[in-house]
Amino acid sequence: MSRTLHLDFSVPADLSRAAMLLRDGGLVAFATETVYGLGANALSPDAVAGIFAAKKRPSWDPLIVHLASVEQLDQIARVPAEVAGRVSALADAFWPGPLTLLLPRSAAVPDAVTAGRELVGVRIPAHLAARALLAAAGVPVAAPSANLFGHTSPTTAAHVLADLDGRIDAVLDAGPTLIGVESTVLDPTQTPMVLYRPGAVAAEQLTAVTGVAVEVFVPTTEEQPASMPSPGVGIRHYAPRARLVLVEGSAAGLQTALAEAEAADGGTIGVLLPQGWLVKADAVIESWGKWDDPEALAAGLFAGLRALDDYGVSVILCPLPDAGGIRDAIRDRLQKAARLA
């Protein structure tokens, strides 16, 4: 494959070209409100296979299908009658938006999309560029994050090209993403409902809308599975090239960890530093968001990790936020990245 086309969402001809590529079985990265996704026609086995090849993604990790509107849902999934009320409530409350629902798949969905399982992940993104592209393409689009498997997720077109230039047909540039961490993934067909991946839609919001309790899925093994029950539940993921070290969520804890790293590591140290925190260290500092603004922390997380990687640090120190709301998503991504880095 030749070098990847860098298309501009604000140029109508570029949007049309990206949509045509998707219809013709190509691979197009595009912005959603969460991260950039790598899209392909979800109903084409050959196009879906291209996603796995480009990302070097293992076949056991299923994909999420993105729709332009709820009217497309019947092409991809069916809603069991016994949970139709809660699914409707969730869709009304959070679609378009950063919530993926796991629903029984239709016969049209290729096995590779679900890793052979009977539930398929579906969401309707809220980002203007994503919705315009999906509407113009006219096909459901399978789209995991647009990066090499296991690497830090992309929140800009430049991040996509750093990983996938020459491996995909095009990236449709719409600027930095807003949320910065992947969608919440929920199985609403079980009672209690099962939360497989935390995101911007928190468990308490899901319960408030449906009146149904939420149980958080906990992976139990590091062994390679035959298939995963959901996207985003592998316990090794999201990692920078540098070794990632998580520390107590305070300036004092970070200062202590810095002193220990300076004494033990011997390489260049990077720090993802919340705004307003002061530390003394011979280290590369990458400014993060304000510690009391978890949405800003989420939005800047992956970009900060990538910036420190680009500098060439050997170890990255990062404070770990407390649990709750979108902080759960930040904790999830950091803990998985630290296991792999």
PyMOL commands that set and color helices and strands:
alter all, ss='L'
color gray80, all
select helices_A, chain A and resi 12-23+45-55+70-76+81-94+111-114+128-137+157-164+203-210+251-264+294-311+327-340
alter helices_A, ss='H'
color red, helices_A
select strands_A, chain A and resi 5-8+28-31+36-41+64-66+99-104+119-123+141-142+170-173+184-187+193-197+214-216+243-247+269-275+284-290+315-319
alter strands_A, ss='S'
color yellow, strands_A
deselect
rebuild
show_as cartoon
